[in-house]
Amino acid sequence: MDQTSYQAIPFLLTLDPVEPPAAVVPLAAVGAADMELARLREELGVLGKHLFNATQRHVEVERTLARVEEKLERVAHFGEEALSE
């Protein structure tokens, strides 16, 4: 190698590396991923609906439980009054 070749090496090292060409994604893969995304969105919607319904039912049952507890306390109170007479 001559002197000029050695001088070119530092210059070549300062250049940006050449990027390889982007990978080509087949349209079928994009379509399949889109279908999977739609299915997951649908499942998430169903799950969200179930969670909403379960939350509503939980609130209803809590109210019913509170009413039953109040009734039981009243019955127990009347029983205590009857025993004390």
N, C-alpha and C positions, 0 to 999 in steps of 0.2 A: 504494500500500500504506500502510496506517496503522501506527502505532507498535506495536500489538499483534502484527501480522504479523511485523515485524522481530524482536520478542522471541521468537517461536515458533521461528525458524530455529535458534538455538543449541541449543534443547531437542531439536529434531528430529535434529540432527546427533549427539547423544549416544545416540540409540536404536540398538539392534542392527539390522543390516540384515536384511531378511526373506529367508530362504533360499528358493531356488526349489524346487519339488516334486522329489522324488527321481525319477530316470529309472526307467521301468518296463522291466524286462528280460523279454523274452518267454520263456516256459517252454521253447520249442523250443531257444533258445540255451543255456539252462542244461542241458538234456538233451544237446545236442551237445557241450558242454564236458565234461560228466560222462563221456560215451563216449570222448572224446579222452583224458581223464585215465586211464581204465581201460586204454586201448590203450597209453599211455605206460608205465603201471605194468607191464603184461605184457611190453613190450619191455625194460624195465629188468631185470625178473626173468630173461629169457632171456640178456641180456648179462651179468648177474651170474653165471649158471650157466656161461656160456662162459669167463668170466675165472677162475672157481674151477677148472674143468677144466683150463684152460691152465696155471694155477699148479701144480696137482698133477702134470701131465705134465712141466713144467719141472723140478720136484724129482726126479722119476723119472729123467729124462735126465741131470741133473747127477750122480746117484749112478752111473748106468751109465758115464758119461764118466770119473768118478774110478776106477772099477774097471778100465776099459780102460787108463787112464794107468798105473795100478799094474802091470798085466800087461806093458805095453810097457817100463816101467822094469826089471822083472825080466828080461825077455828081453834088453834091452840090457846089463844087468849080467852075465848069463851069457855073452853074446857077448864082452864085455870080458875075462872070466875065461878063456875059451877062447883068445883071442888072446894073452894074457899067458903061457900055459903053454908 
